[in-house]
C-alpha cells in the first residue's frame, strides 16, 4: 500500500535491499531516483548507508597478501583426517 501512496520514493526495505547496488553505482533510472529520494529523508537509512560506506572503506585498506602455499603432504594429511573423523 505504501508503494501506491508514494511511488516516487522507495521504502526502507527497498532502500536497504538496494543499498549495496547504490554504493556501487549500479542503480539506474526510476530505481535510482526512488532510493535517492528516500535517503534524502530517512535518517535511519542514511545511517545505514554511512555504516556500509565506512565498512567498505575499511575493507579496502586491508592489505591482501599472496596466499600461503601449502605443500601436498599437508593437504593430504588434512583431508585424511577429515575423512577419518567424519566416518
Buried (B, 14 or more C-beta within 10 A) or exposed (E): EEEEEEEEBBBEEBBBEBBEBBEEEEBEEEBBBBBBBBBEEBEEBBEBBEEBEEEEEEEEEEEEEEEEEEEEEEEEEEEEEEEEEEE
